[in-house]
Amino acid sequence: MAKKIKQIAIYGKGGIGKSTTTSNLSAALSALGFKVMQFGCDPKSDSTNTLRGGQYIPTVLDTLREKGDVEASDVIHEGFNGIYCVEAGGPSPGVGCAGRGIITAVELFKRQKAFEQLDLDFVIYDVLGDVVCGGFAMPIREGIAEHVFTVTSSDFMSVYASNNLFKGIKKYSNTGGALLGGVIANSINAGYSKDIVDDFAERTKTRVMEYIPRSITVTQSELKGKTTIEAAPDSEQAKIYTRLAERIAAHEQSDTPSPMEVAELQEWAASWSDQLLALETGVVVGGRASGI
């Protein structure tokens, strides 16, 4: 019987810390003894940088343009602790669909059975989550990923992007699409940030997998071109990423979320704005916020 490879897609709004979280997740899973491939699906092609000492790697699309015919092994590069790194890449600037790299790269790897040949435990797709494009939706739409997780902060635009992602998951949930594993709450330092993300997860019928604080340790590590797991393995931040990895490794049951409609989401956000103003001014108006 063929070994089951756990394929996971991590989505999130650009700039939210999605690639930082994904790379530390990959590094932590590897440190736990799993064989991991990180599959960068952002046209910027920078998903795997900190797994490779800050070095960029040739992308699938660039290699195809250069050679015309490519073996999967041509575009797989080894990173920290033996992690396999791939960057799908994108079209030439100003030409074509930004999601085309994902489609082309995934089809190449499936056709050549690259995942099976490497005897992987995990394939983790790092996908831009604020672009509604067929290519970026591919891991969800075609059920390539078994579980989807979204990285979000308590900022409205990040929550908005996650809510849009939930709509896509719900749309394809009855036709074999990937389901939602949960939310990874990033940059959570204040009590109210946790409360906002908790409330969003409750409203959309999902769960929070981990709360990741903003930390100077992450900045220091990335300035060295490394993940926190590699650069500061004994730090509190590394322990948090390891806990996230353990939870995702154990995760089996994903579900269809219940996204909010735009008007409902705006009303929800406005109610939180009122609660935060009340906290700041010391006026008690009820609600769940636990402090600034």
Secondary structure by P-SEA (a helix, b strand, c coil): ccbbbbbbbbbbccccaaaaaaaaaaaaaaaaccbbbbbbcccccccccccccccccccaaaaaaacccccccccccccccbbbbbbbccccccccccaaaaaaaaaaaaaacccccccccbbbbbccccccccccccccccccccbbbbbbcccaaaaaaaaaaaaaaaaaccccccccccccccccccaaaaaaaaaaaaaacccccccccccaaaaaaaaacccccccccccaaaaaaaaaaaaaaaccbbbbbbcccaaaaaaaaaaaaaaaaaaaaccccccccccc
